[in-house]
Amino acid sequence: MGFVSEFKEFISKGNVLDLAVGVIIGAAFGKIVTSLTDDILMPILSIFTGGIDFQNMFVTLDGKSYATLEDAKKAGSAAIAYGNFINAIIYFLIIAFVIFWVVKVANRMKKAPVEVVAVPPPPTTDQQLLMEIRDSLRANRG
């Protein structure tokens, strides 16, 4: 089988197409979560933290002080931007929480599988004949 035909077979499988759709929806979902975090949750969180801006929490390695992380980068100073790391953790927790609820709702919406009761097949002609012989022998004993 040639490379092209193997590739056609691979790409035409349903799982590959499902994965592609999932990646596209995931990218769009990521933008929604980013907006939710940046535009709604972070301002609320800043109220509880006294207006702390996590994006400007950093430590410069040259020992100098800068007003913002952007200023430190413009000056060419190496900086450990631990505030961005905190933001990434918050984004992750929000995404995990939202995915948890999406899966939970999706599982509730699924119909419960219908339980199929297996009915044993009727006896074959040979089995039926043997059962009649058995019953006849039992009746003659008594």
C-alpha positions in Angstrom: 0.0 0.0 0.0 1.5 3.3 -1.0 2.0 6.3 1.2 -0.7 8.4 -0.4 -3.3 5.6 -0.1 -2.4 5.0 3.6 -2.7 8.7 4.2 -6.1 8.8 2.6 -7.3 5.9 4.7 -5.9 7.6 7.9 -7.5 11.0 7.2 -10.9 9.5 6.2 -11.3 7.8 9.5 -14.0 9.4 11.8 -11.6 9.8 14.7 -9.3 12.2 12.8 -12.2 14.4 11.8 -13.6 14.4 15.3 -10.2 15.4 16.6 -9.9 18.2 14.1 -13.4 19.6 15.1 -12.4 19.3 18.8 -9.2 21.2 18.3 -11.1 24.0 16.5 -13.8 24.2 19.1 -11.1 24.1 21.8 -9.3 27.1 20.4 -12.6 29.1 20.3 -13.4 27.9 23.8 -9.9 29.0 24.9 -10.7 32.6 23.7 -13.9 32.6 25.7 -12.2 31.4 28.9 -9.4 34.0 28.4 -12.0 36.7 28.1 -13.9 35.4 31.1 -10.7 35.4 33.1 -9.2 38.8 31.9 -12.4 40.8 31.6 -14.6 39.4 34.4 -12.9 37.3 37.0 -9.5 39.1 37.4 -11.1 42.4 38.1 -13.3 40.8 40.7 -10.2 39.0 42.1 -8.3 42.3 42.2 -11.0 43.7 44.5 -10.4 41.0 47.0 -6.6 41.3 46.7 -6.5 45.1 47.1 -6.0 45.8 43.4 -2.9 43.7 42.9 -2.1 43.3 39.2 -0.6 39.8 38.8 0.9 40.7 35.4 3.2 43.2 36.9 4.5 40.9 39.7 8.1 40.1 38.8 11.7 40.1 40.1 14.5 41.4 38.0 17.8 39.6 38.1 19.9 42.7 37.7 18.8 44.1 41.0 17.2 47.3 39.5 13.7 48.3 40.1 11.2 48.9 37.2 7.6 50.1 37.4 6.2 47.4 35.1 7.3 44.1 33.5 7.2 45.8 30.1 9.6 48.5 31.3 12.0 45.8 32.5 11.8 44.0 29.2 12.4 47.2 27.3 15.5 47.9 29.4 16.8 44.4 28.5 16.7 43.2 32.1 16.1 39.5 32.8 13.1 39.1 34.9 11.2 36.3 36.6 7.6 37.0 35.9 6.0 35.0 38.7 2.8 37.0 38.3 2.3 35.6 34.8 2.8 32.1 36.3 0.0 32.9 38.8 -2.2 34.0 36.0 -1.5 30.8 34.1 -2.5 28.8 37.2 -5.7 30.8 37.5 -6.5 30.2 33.8 -5.8 26.5 34.3 -8.1 26.2 37.3 -10.9 28.1 35.5 -10.6 26.0 32.4 -10.6 22.8 34.5 -13.6 24.0 36.4 -15.5 24.9 33.3 -14.6 21.6 31.5 -15.7 19.7 34.6 -19.2 21.4 34.4 -19.5 20.9 30.7 -18.8 17.2 31.0 -21.1 17.0 34.0 -24.0 18.6 32.1 -23.2 16.5 29.0 -23.4 13.4 31.0 -26.7 14.4 32.5 -28.1 15.1 29.0 -27.2 11.6 27.7 -30.0 9.2 27.8 -29.5 6.3 30.1 -28.7 3.2 28.1 -31.8 1.0 27.7 -31.2 -2.3 29.5 -31.8 -5.1 27.1 -32.8 -8.3 28.7 -31.3 -11.2 26.9 -34.0 -13.8 26.1 -32.6 -17.3 25.7 -33.1 -18.8 22.3 -35.9 -21.3 22.0 -34.8 -25.0 22.1 -33.8 -26.6 18.9 -35.9 -29.4 17.4 -33.4 -32.0 18.8 -33.5 -30.4 22.3 -37.3 -30.3 22.2 -37.4 -34.0 21.2 -35.0 -34.9 24.1 -37.1 -32.9 26.6 -40.3 -34.8 25.4 -38.5 -38.1 25.9 -37.3 -37.1 29.3 -40.8 -36.0 30.4 -42.3 -39.2 29.0 -39.8 -41.3 31.0 -40.5 -39.4 34.2 -44.3 -39.9 33.7 -43.8 -43.7 33.2 -41.9 -44.0 36.5 -44.6 -42.7 38.7 
